[in-house]
Amino acid sequence: TNTVQVDHHTAGLLVDGKPWAGVGWYLYPWKSNLPKPLAKDCTSINISQPGADEKLADCVTWGVGNQTKDMEGMAQRGVNMVMPYSLTPFEGRAGLPARHNMT
């Protein structure tokens, strides 16, 4: 367990008594992490068509899964912060129908 303190002199953080420096970057939305053949299919799903829920669930599973693998790789290389965009697939028109449960 690390001890984290606020250093009011530098307006920074101390982790175990040492200055902490954030290393990271912004992360694209889950849709950018889809394999190319699947990406085209995922952007053209008509939610009113039969089977659309399952297709959309497959897209979300692939996209979020690949995004999570990207973040794991970043952590292994020393990245200690990321700002992911659209981490949740449940947003706006592009999200899953309310009746779909992704737990």
C-alpha positions as CSV (number, residue, x, y, z in Angstrom):
1,T,0.0,0.0,0.0
2,N,1.3,3.4,-1.0
3,T,1.0,6.5,1.2
4,V,-0.2,9.5,-0.8
5,Q,0.1,13.1,0.5
6,V,-0.6,16.5,-0.9
7,D,2.5,18.7,-1.1
8,H,1.1,22.2,-0.7
9,H,4.4,23.8,-1.4
10,T,4.6,22.4,-4.9
11,A,0.9,21.8,-5.4
12,G,1.8,18.2,-6.2
13,L,1.5,14.7,-4.8
14,L,3.9,12.7,-2.8
15,V,3.7,8.9,-3.0
16,D,5.7,7.2,-0.2
17,G,7.4,10.6,0.4
18,K,8.6,11.0,-3.2
19,P,7.2,13.5,-5.8
20,W,4.8,11.7,-8.1
21,A,4.9,12.5,-11.8
22,G,2.0,11.5,-14.0
23,V,2.9,9.8,-17.3
24,G,0.1,9.2,-19.7
25,W,-2.1,10.3,-22.6
26,Y,-5.6,10.3,-24.0
27,L,-7.1,7.1,-25.1
28,Y,-9.5,6.9,-28.1
29,P,-13.0,5.6,-27.8
30,W,-13.7,1.8,-27.7
31,K,-15.0,1.9,-31.3
32,S,-11.4,2.8,-32.5
33,N,-10.2,-0.5,-31.0
34,L,-12.3,-2.7,-33.2
35,P,-10.7,-5.0,-35.8
36,K,-11.0,-3.4,-39.3
37,P,-13.5,-5.9,-40.7
38,L,-15.7,-5.7,-37.6
39,A,-15.5,-1.9,-37.5
40,K,-17.4,-1.5,-40.8
41,D,-20.1,-3.9,-39.6
42,C,-20.4,-2.1,-36.2
43,T,-20.9,1.3,-37.7
44,S,-23.7,0.2,-39.9
45,I,-25.9,-1.7,-37.5
46,N,-29.6,-0.8,-37.8
47,I,-30.9,-1.3,-34.3
48,S,-34.5,-1.9,-35.6
49,Q,-33.4,-5.1,-37.5
50,P,-33.7,-8.5,-35.9
51,G,-30.4,-9.6,-34.3
52,A,-29.1,-6.1,-33.9
53,D,-28.8,-6.4,-30.2
54,E,-26.4,-9.4,-30.5
55,K,-24.3,-7.7,-33.2
56,L,-24.0,-4.6,-31.1
57,A,-23.1,-6.6,-28.1
58,D,-20.3,-8.3,-30.1
59,C,-19.0,-4.9,-31.2
60,V,-18.9,-3.6,-27.6
61,T,-17.3,-6.8,-26.3
62,W,-14.5,-6.5,-29.0
63,G,-14.0,-2.8,-28.7
64,V,-14.0,-2.5,-24.9
65,G,-11.9,-5.7,-24.6
66,N,-9.2,-4.4,-26.9
67,Q,-9.3,-1.0,-25.2
68,T,-8.7,-2.7,-21.9
69,K,-5.8,-4.7,-23.3
70,D,-4.3,-1.4,-24.6
71,M,-4.5,0.1,-21.1
72,E,-2.9,-3.0,-19.6
73,G,0.0,-2.7,-22.1
74,M,0.4,0.9,-21.2
75,A,0.6,0.1,-17.5
76,Q,3.3,-2.5,-18.2
77,R,5.4,0.2,-19.9
78,G,5.1,2.6,-17.0
79,V,2.1,4.7,-17.9
80,N,0.3,5.6,-14.7
81,M,-2.7,7.6,-16.0
82,V,-4.9,7.7,-19.0
83,M,-7.9,9.8,-20.1
84,P,-10.2,7.3,-21.9
85,Y,-12.9,8.7,-24.1
86,S,-16.2,6.9,-24.4
87,L,-15.2,4.0,-22.1
88,T,-18.8,3.2,-21.6
89,P,-20.7,1.7,-24.5
90,F,-24.0,2.9,-23.0
91,E,-24.1,6.4,-24.4
92,G,-26.4,8.2,-26.9
93,R,-27.6,6.7,-30.1
94,A,-24.5,4.6,-30.5
95,G,-25.1,2.8,-27.2
96,L,-26.8,-0.5,-26.4
97,P,-30.6,-0.6,-26.0
98,A,-31.7,-0.2,-22.4
99,R,-33.0,-3.8,-22.3
100,H,-29.5,-5.2,-23.1
101,N,-27.5,-6.2,-20.0
102,M,-23.7,-6.3,-20.5
103,T,-22.9,-7.6,-17.0
